[in-house]
Amino acid sequence: MRSSNGCWTCRLRRKKCDEKYPVCDVCAALHITCHFEQDRPEWMDGGARQERMHEQLKREVKERAQRRGGGQSAAVRISGDRATFAAEISDARSDGTEPHPQSSSSPSTSAAGNQSWPLRGTGCTLTNNNGRSGHSFGQPDTILLMFYLDHVFPFLYPFYRPSPVLEGGRAWVLEMLLGSPVVRQAALCQSSYFFSLAQGRDKCNSTWETVLAQTRDAFEVLRHALQVIDDPGLVDHLHGAVRILTSIMQVQRFDVSVLSFHNSQTHLNAAIALFLQLLNSAGVMDAQPAAAPDAVTSSFNAVMSHLALPPPPPCTVPGAARPVRPPPSAEQAAFRFSSTLLILDDIIASTVLQEEPKLYQHHRCLLLGIDGDSNNTADAPIDIEGVMGCQNWVLLQLGEIAALDAWKQRCKRAGNLDVMELVHRAATIKNALETHLTQLEAVPAPANIQGNCTSLLDCFDMGDHSNTTHTHTSQSQTPLVTRVWAHAALLYLFVVVSGWQPASTDVRYHVGQIIELLAHRASPPVLLRTMVWPFCVAGCLAEPAQEAQLRAMVEALQPPRVFGTVRKALEIMENVWRCRNTEVGASRDLATCFRSPGGDLVLLV
């Protein structure tokens, strides 16, 4: 909680103060005047004089940004210094101003008549007033960051192909890496891991010490960042909060890559809490629409609006083209992308925990369009298909099944389960899934273009890495991915309603469909790593005759450490198969299959 004993400067700026006398760390990091006198200053009058002092302090922050631009930013990356990071977060202002003024010699000019925007969103500065770099990187980090951009990110998210013209492509990733210490450190973790695998040095002690060091740095920077924004006034540093949300999700993905699930629950809880804080902060922002049919959608759009780049200056050139819409800011793209991953992780976690997804009440607002039509989600705030290849309606129903399972468990513990109500609610979900699935299967399947892995250095096969077939192949495979998830959702529903019945005709049908799609239709086969949860659901319910085919699908993905989650799924399946004819096997459910013996939350994402 904010103390009443802090310096008057921090109180006026509504920032947390560490109360160090005579100059607090926050003011020292910003190189601004720290007013720490005992008596209340005369200008702190709650009126015009106070407002003038507030404006003066804002000018000081901007004018003295150059003094902060060099060594301290590098220090943030290395040590996670809280005061300096507080300066970066505090200055990522919600009014669209940049904490570090950009050099006037490096504008970004559109083709439509000298319409200019900053090269990046707030808080992401590459140059200072002298045109020199504001962030210094050594060669190792530069190599790792480029490896992440060129190979790791496309491999992890093969379906994410935003338009370079309308949406700025993946430029926001580069801006985040250069402008945010927390996002950069999270990316360095992932890049170090995959880079060591690509070099064949994954068993080298010195290499793993480097990876572990990057991981420790990421956790340290993330810890300090979370301390900085642990404040009711989140709107004061909205851009910084989005960068932290992005870094949490990337650290989560790194942990999953190395099959370290010890912190999965902690990361997920922190990300959900921060996401809800961001939505709640929209209520005090002027950008919120005055009248909107849905509060959650309005809040999400308000946050997006508040993160937008400032509008272009008016064009005074006679006969010039009309101004074009500015591209999304880095924070806008990062917020939408990270929110998509968070929705998916929350739903998958709920299938393991047998709890209602924590964001369940927001699903319809975020996953459906304004008209609530699941067939038309073009205006939905979250587009899971564009990031993970699965259409929104499947995840929406998957969340409904998880909520139904949680309700069933609560009723069983209370001894008042109404089986008729359970069946009635399940029938509604089943009808929705089957209707959409029938419509999807009626659409002619695209040509099955066979290609190599063509990502992450062709999975370390020394071939031609310039092949871009996978871009079109991945996008054409989204209907197939959606069908796989839909079949798995129906299997999940059957288990929730009827218990563990692997010999059921319906169960055998859907298991067979998933295996058929993954074994013979998915192209390239490495796309299996984007469908690990459905693959594991089908495998747990598979017949003994199907075990060899499932093992062969996993063994074909090499090297093993690149596909750690797929092998984790096979490990879960093998445990189920060993207990197939025991009493334990007769009473199991999917949550029992996924649950880790150590109590960790296993996220198959």
LINBELNOR-V63414 format. One record per backbone hydrogen bond with DSSP energy under -1.0 kcal/mol. NH is the residue of the N-H (numbers start at 1). CO is the residue of the C=O. If there is no record, write none. Layout:
# LINBELNOR-V63414
nh co
NH CO
NH CO
This chain:
# LINBELNOR-V63414
nh co
8 35
11 7
12 8
13 9
15 10
28 24
29 25
30 26
31 27
32 27
44 41
45 43
51 47
52 48
53 49
54 50
55 51
56 52
57 53
58 54
59 55
60 56
61 57
62 58
63 59
64 60
65 62
68 65
74 70
75 71
76 72
77 73
78 74
79 75
80 76
85 81
86 82
87 83
88 84
89 85
90 86
91 87
93 91
106 103
110 115
113 111
117 108
124 121
128 132
131 128
134 126
142 138
143 139
144 140
145 141
146 142
147 143
148 144
149 145
150 146
151 147
152 147
153 148
155 151
156 152
157 153
160 157
161 159
167 163
169 163
171 168
173 170
175 171
176 172
177 173
178 174
179 175
180 176
184 180
185 181
186 182
187 183
188 184
189 185
190 186
191 187
192 188
193 189
194 190
195 191
196 192
197 193
198 194
199 195
200 197
201 196
204 201
208 204
209 205
210 206
211 207
212 208
213 209
214 210
215 211
216 212
217 213
218 214
219 215
220 216
221 217
222 218
223 219
224 220
225 221
226 222
227 223
228 224
229 225
231 229
234 232
236 233
237 234
241 237
242 238
243 239
244 240
245 241
246 242
247 243
248 244
249 245
250 246
251 247
252 248
253 249
254 250
255 251
256 252
257 253
258 254
259 256
260 255
264 261
267 263
268 264
269 265
270 266
271 267
272 268
273 269
274 270
275 271
276 272
277 273
278 274
279 275
280 276
281 277
283 280
284 281
285 282
288 285
298 294
299 295
300 296
301 297
302 298
303 299
304 300
305 301
306 302
307 303
308 305
320 317
333 329
334 330
335 331
336 332
337 333
338 334
339 335
340 336
341 337
342 338
343 339
344 340
345 341
346 342
347 343
348 344
349 345
350 346
351 347
353 349
354 350
355 350
360 357
362 359
363 360
366 362
367 363
368 364
372 369
376 373
380 377
382 366
388 384
389 385
394 391
396 392
397 393
398 394
399 395
400 396
401 397
402 398
403 399
404 400
405 401
406 402
407 403
408 404
409 405
410 406
411 407
412 408
413 409
414 410
415 411
416 411
422 418
423 419
424 420
425 421
426 422
427 423
428 424
429 425
430 426
431 427
432 428
433 429
434 430
435 431
436 432
437 433
438 434
439 435
440 436
441 437
442 438
443 440
449 447
459 455
460 456
461 458
463 461
471 468
473 469
474 470
475 471
476 472
478 475
481 477
482 478
483 479
484 480
485 481
486 482
487 483
488 484
489 485
490 486
491 487
492 488
493 489
494 490
495 491
496 492
497 493
498 494
499 495
501 499
504 501
508 504
509 505
510 506
511 507
512 508
513 509
514 510
515 511
516 512
517 513
518 514
519 515
520 516
521 517
522 517
527 524
528 525
529 526
530 527
531 528
535 531
536 532
537 533
538 534
539 535
540 536
541 537
542 539
546 543
547 544
550 546
551 547
552 548
553 549
554 550
555 551
556 552
557 554
562 559
563 560
567 563
568 564
569 565
570 566
571 567
572 568
573 569
574 570
575 571
576 572
577 573
578 574
579 575
580 577
582 579
586 582
587 583
593 589
594 590
595 591
599 596
605 603
